[in-house]
Amino acid sequence: MILFSRAVTQKLHEKHEVTEKEVVECFANGEGVYVLDPNEDHQTDPPTLWFMAPTNHNRMLKICFVRRDGNVEIKTAFEPSSPKHLELYRQQAGLPACWPEEE
């Protein structure tokens, strides 16, 4: 199950203009490749994972989450501010250079 705390839902809406529905779409549309967040400021127990995927309306989002007790707890989701985010995900996830345009 994908879980959203009230605080996260509020942050997604107010700060990033992202809906819970869009986050769920990204999980459905993603490659299923999740990478560890290397940022020391984001280290958590359990570890924070992230991925990038398009919504059903082709809006690319970066989704950060933790797995806990068989659930996925969303930490944040937002549109990447730089193409470097997409390239970093491609490299870390082992995806082809053409991703997400073609596979």
C-alpha positions in Angstrom: 0.0 0.0 0.0 1.2 3.5 -0.8 0.8 5.7 2.3 0.8 9.5 2.5 0.9 11.4 5.9 -1.2 14.5 6.2 2.0 16.6 6.3 3.3 15.0 3.1 0.0 15.4 1.3 -0.1 19.1 2.3 3.5 19.6 1.2 2.9 17.9 -2.2 -0.1 20.1 -2.8 1.2 23.4 -1.5 4.9 23.3 -2.4 5.1 21.0 -5.4 1.6 21.1 -6.9 1.6 17.2 -7.0 -1.4 15.1 -6.2 -1.5 11.6 -4.6 -3.0 10.3 -7.8 0.0 11.5 -9.8 2.4 9.7 -7.4 0.4 6.5 -7.7 0.5 6.9 -11.5 4.3 7.2 -11.4 4.6 3.9 -9.5 2.4 2.3 -12.2 4.3 3.9 -15.1 7.8 3.5 -13.7 10.5 0.9 -14.5 10.4 -0.6 -11.0 14.0 0.5 -10.5 14.5 2.3 -7.2 17.9 3.8 -6.1 19.2 4.8 -2.7 19.3 8.5 -1.9 23.1 9.2 -1.4 22.5 12.6 0.2 23.6 12.5 3.8 20.8 14.9 4.8 18.3 12.3 3.6 19.6 9.3 5.3 16.8 7.4 7.1 16.1 4.1 8.7 14.8 2.4 6.7 16.7 3.9 3.8 15.2 6.5 1.5 14.7 5.3 -2.1 13.8 7.3 -5.1 12.9 7.0 -8.8 11.6 9.0 -11.7 8.6 8.3 -13.9 6.0 10.1 -15.9 2.4 10.5 -14.8 -0.4 9.5 -17.1 -0.2 13.1 -18.6 3.6 12.7 -19.2 4.6 14.9 -16.3 7.9 13.6 -15.0 8.2 13.4 -11.2 10.9 12.4 -8.8 9.4 10.2 -6.0 11.2 9.7 -2.7 9.9 7.1 -0.3 10.7 4.5 2.4 9.5 0.9 2.7 8.2 0.1 6.1 6.1 -2.9 7.3 5.3 -4.0 3.7 4.1 -0.5 2.8 5.6 2.4 0.8 5.6 5.7 2.7 5.9 8.7 0.5 8.4 11.4 1.7 8.1 13.8 -1.2 7.4 14.0 -5.0 8.3 16.9 -7.3 9.2 17.8 -10.8 13.0 17.7 -11.2 14.5 21.2 -11.4 17.3 20.1 -13.7 17.9 17.6 -16.5 20.8 16.4 -14.4 18.2 14.7 -12.1 17.0 12.6 -15.1 20.5 11.8 -16.2 21.5 10.7 -12.7 18.5 8.4 -12.5 19.3 7.0 -15.9 22.8 6.2 -14.8 22.0 4.8 -11.4 19.1 2.7 -12.6 21.0 1.4 -15.6 18.4 2.7 -18.1 19.3 3.5 -21.8 20.2 7.1 -22.8 16.9 7.3 -24.7 14.8 6.7 -21.6 12.0 7.7 -21.1 11.3 8.6 -24.7 11.9 5.2 -26.1 12.8 1.8 -24.8 
